[in-house]
């Protein structure tokens, strides 16, 4: 039996087949992102970035907080493609359309990266804005472009939901932040940033590459980091030419305990790269050490320099806090240097904000202190003599 079809029916059939096959082809194309190309991350240990041929970016956070067992995976998809891309949502902690137009960040260390990438105008909210030191961002706060969101442990979630940012960049000391869970339940992605867990100066600075894909600024971030790395290596090389290697102590007491950087910490690495002999450089820990003042005095009474005496900004306040400080040669010889007297207009410490992003400036400060003949024209950015 022969069946004849109307020309219109044939045309409709062909169009239907074509559309179905196109949809299937697109779905297969965008779901198959197995062939990912890993981006070079040279120093940072806490994240990886991979990119597919379809411009999907996969960011994995492997160190959201110290000793974390959790790993977080985020998919970033160009806005113009997101309606056509089908990913298994169970495989990702968040799927985000890029470039991001409205963002909330939660640490002052995030501010310099946004400014360096030229996207500070995307920032719409921040907890504890008083701690921000950047002149540029403070102007935006004063003009009402950046809203105050309380503090990081209890962010004003109602304000966040009302502002409806494309993403919240969060940080946490563990996996118990209930505020972030509330935000995520409202379909606002929360992405963890672990820059503060890095133990090398260049590792912290490389987190600018984490921020870049959210704004399609990867090439710019690569260029910025390359300049920072080059400047840091040049300063480190210069420091090695110094004629002598001074001894250095650090930290101060809180109540009866003296806290100072451990030998494998970020702070200790700066001192090593500045060609100084940090007296606790051989301790294997990565955080801080908790010691008695007697132990510190025995080992560092004759240290040439004292770097970072906690919150102290003046010799008078140190003397009033404890008479023990006066027993150290660095105190008597006025060789104590601090970053605590370099503040923004609202009292935030510039060091905590900018130093992770610009380790080259920190290193030059220290070289200028230990070996002033090597950088005679340097203007200190962070570390200044105690008053």
DAHUKA-V351742 format. One record per backbone hydrogen bond with DSSP energy under -1.0 kcal/mol. CO is the residue of the C=O (numbers start at 1). NH is the residue of the N-H. E is the energy in kcal/mol with one decimal. If there is no record, write none. Layout:
# DAHUKA-V351742
co->CO nh->NH e->E
co->CO nh->NH e->E
This chain:
# DAHUKA-V351742
co->6 nh->10 e->-2.2
co->7 nh->11 e->-2.3
co->8 nh->12 e->-2.6
co->9 nh->13 e->-2.5
co->10 nh->14 e->-2.5
co->11 nh->15 e->-2.4
co->12 nh->16 e->-2.5
co->13 nh->17 e->-2.4
co->14 nh->18 e->-2.4
co->15 nh->19 e->-2.8
co->16 nh->20 e->-2.5
co->17 nh->21 e->-2.6
co->18 nh->22 e->-2.3
co->19 nh->23 e->-2.6
co->20 nh->24 e->-2.7
co->21 nh->25 e->-2.5
co->22 nh->26 e->-2.9
co->23 nh->27 e->-2.8
co->24 nh->28 e->-2.7
co->25 nh->29 e->-2.4
co->26 nh->30 e->-2.7
co->27 nh->31 e->-2.2
co->28 nh->32 e->-1.6
co->31 nh->33 e->-1.4
co->34 nh->36 e->-1.6
co->37 nh->51 e->-2.2
co->46 nh->62 e->-1.8
co->46 nh->63 e->-1.5
co->48 nh->60 e->-2.1
co->49 nh->39 e->-3.2
co->50 nh->58 e->-3.2
co->51 nh->37 e->-3.1
co->52 nh->55 e->-1.7
co->56 nh->52 e->-2.5
co->57 nh->76 e->-3.1
co->58 nh->50 e->-2.4
co->59 nh->74 e->-2.8
co->60 nh->48 e->-2.0
co->61 nh->72 e->-2.1
co->65 nh->68 e->-1.6
co->72 nh->61 e->-3.1
co->73 nh->93 e->-3.3
co->74 nh->59 e->-2.5
co->75 nh->96 e->-2.9
co->76 nh->57 e->-2.6
co->77 nh->98 e->-2.4
co->78 nh->81 e->-1.9
co->78 nh->82 e->-1.1
co->81 nh->84 e->-1.6
co->88 nh->91 e->-2.1
co->89 nh->92 e->-1.3
co->94 nh->75 e->-2.3
co->96 nh->77 e->-2.8
co->98 nh->79 e->-2.7
co->102 nh->166 e->-2.3
co->103 nh->124 e->-2.6
co->104 nh->169 e->-3.2
co->107 nh->110 e->-1.9
co->110 nh->114 e->-1.7
co->111 nh->115 e->-2.3
co->112 nh->116 e->-2.7
co->113 nh->117 e->-1.8
co->114 nh->119 e->-2.6
co->115 nh->118 e->-1.1
co->119 nh->122 e->-2.2
co->120 nh->123 e->-1.2
co->122 nh->103 e->-2.6
co->124 nh->147 e->-2.6
co->125 nh->105 e->-1.3
co->126 nh->149 e->-1.9
co->128 nh->131 e->-1.9
co->129 nh->132 e->-1.7
co->134 nh->138 e->-2.4
co->135 nh->139 e->-1.7
co->136 nh->140 e->-1.2
co->137 nh->141 e->-2.0
co->138 nh->142 e->-2.7
co->139 nh->143 e->-1.6
co->140 nh->145 e->-2.3
co->141 nh->144 e->-1.6
co->147 nh->126 e->-2.3
co->149 nh->156 e->-2.3
co->150 nh->128 e->-1.9
co->151 nh->154 e->-1.1
co->155 nh->157 e->-1.6
co->156 nh->160 e->-1.9
co->157 nh->161 e->-2.8
co->158 nh->162 e->-2.0
co->159 nh->163 e->-2.5
co->160 nh->164 e->-1.9
co->167 nh->104 e->-1.9
co->168 nh->191 e->-3.0
co->170 nh->193 e->-2.8
co->176 nh->178 e->-1.2
co->177 nh->181 e->-1.1
co->178 nh->182 e->-1.9
co->179 nh->183 e->-2.0
co->180 nh->184 e->-2.6
co->181 nh->185 e->-2.0
co->183 nh->188 e->-1.5
co->184 nh->187 e->-1.9
co->189 nh->168 e->-2.3
co->191 nh->170 e->-2.4
co->194 nh->197 e->-2.0
co->195 nh->198 e->-1.3
co->200 nh->204 e->-2.0
co->201 nh->205 e->-1.8
co->202 nh->206 e->-1.6
co->204 nh->207 e->-1.6
co->205 nh->208 e->-1.5
co->206 nh->209 e->-2.1
co->207 nh->211 e->-1.3
co->208 nh->212 e->-1.7
co->211 nh->214 e->-1.2
co->212 nh->215 e->-1.8
co->212 nh->217 e->-2.3
co->214 nh->100 e->-3.4
co->217 nh->221 e->-2.4
co->218 nh->222 e->-2.5
co->219 nh->223 e->-1.9
co->220 nh->224 e->-2.6
co->221 nh->225 e->-2.8
co->222 nh->226 e->-2.2
co->223 nh->227 e->-1.9
co->224 nh->228 e->-2.0
co->225 nh->229 e->-3.0
co->226 nh->230 e->-2.4
co->227 nh->231 e->-2.4
co->228 nh->232 e->-2.5
co->229 nh->233 e->-2.7
co->230 nh->234 e->-2.2
co->231 nh->235 e->-2.1
co->232 nh->236 e->-2.6
co->233 nh->237 e->-2.4
co->234 nh->238 e->-2.1
co->235 nh->239 e->-2.4
co->236 nh->240 e->-1.3
co->238 nh->241 e->-1.7
co->239 nh->242 e->-1.7
co->246 nh->277 e->-3.4
co->247 nh->305 e->-1.9
co->248 nh->279 e->-2.2
co->249 nh->307 e->-2.5
co->252 nh->259 e->-2.5
co->254 nh->257 e->-1.9
co->257 nh->254 e->-3.3
co->258 nh->291 e->-3.0
co->259 nh->252 e->-1.3
co->260 nh->289 e->-3.3
co->262 nh->265 e->-1.6
co->265 nh->269 e->-1.8
co->266 nh->270 e->-1.5
co->267 nh->271 e->-1.5
co->268 nh->272 e->-2.2
co->269 nh->273 e->-2.6
co->270 nh->274 e->-1.5
co->271 nh->276 e->-1.9
co->272 nh->275 e->-1.6
co->276 nh->278 e->-1.1
co->277 nh->248 e->-2.2
co->278 nh->281 e->-1.9
co->280 nh->283 e->-1.4
co->285 nh->264 e->-2.5
co->287 nh->262 e->-2.6
co->289 nh->260 e->-1.6
co->291 nh->258 e->-3.8
co->292 nh->296 e->-1.8
co->293 nh->297 e->-2.7
co->294 nh->298 e->-2.3
co->295 nh->299 e->-1.5
co->296 nh->300 e->-2.4
co->297 nh->301 e->-1.4
co->300 nh->303 e->-1.5
co->301 nh->329 e->-3.0
co->305 nh->249 e->-2.4
co->306 nh->337 e->-2.5
co->308 nh->251 e->-1.3
co->308 nh->310 e->-1.8
co->309 nh->312 e->-1.7
co->313 nh->387 e->-2.7
co->314 nh->318 e->-1.4
co->315 nh->319 e->-2.4
co->316 nh->320 e->-2.2
co->317 nh->321 e->-1.6
co->318 nh->322 e->-2.2
co->324 nh->327 e->-1.8
co->325 nh->328 e->-1.5
co->328 nh->332 e->-2.1
co->329 nh->333 e->-2.8
co->330 nh->335 e->-3.2
co->331 nh->334 e->-1.3
co->335 nh->306 e->-2.3
co->336 nh->386 e->-2.3
co->337 nh->308 e->-2.8
co->338 nh->384 e->-2.9
co->339 nh->342 e->-1.4
co->342 nh->350 e->-1.9
co->344 nh->347 e->-1.7
co->348 nh->344 e->-3.0
co->350 nh->354 e->-3.1
co->351 nh->355 e->-1.2
co->354 nh->358 e->-1.9
co->358 nh->362 e->-1.3
co->359 nh->363 e->-2.6
co->360 nh->364 e->-1.8
co->361 nh->365 e->-2.0
co->362 nh->366 e->-2.1
co->363 nh->367 e->-2.5
co->364 nh->368 e->-2.3
co->365 nh->369 e->-1.5
co->366 nh->370 e->-2.8
co->367 nh->371 e->-3.3
co->371 nh->374 e->-2.5
co->375 nh->378 e->-1.6
co->384 nh->338 e->-2.9
